[in-house]
């Protein structure tokens, strides 16, 4: 299990989102949100140490890697820059994914 330090309260969520890392796009779900970031679970999770994109396995995100987070909520799409803070299994959600911290201001509106 990944080490998870939470400085802000988290709110459970089940919001569609995608994360772009270079040319790879991971579609999945925001499992929880806070003032600083989110826990993102890719649709196909972590398989044999590789995150799976839509067609081809690809190496997953690395800690401190910059990503683009796109959130689709109530018919509105919001895109924000974020940074990967940890990768692994969430103790809270019992699923693989990664923690993202928002970069810049303002942060995107969250469900």
Helices and strands as residue ranges (DSSP letters): E 11-21, E 24-33, E 37-42, E 46-47, E 50-52, E 57-58, E 66-73, E 76-90, E 95-102
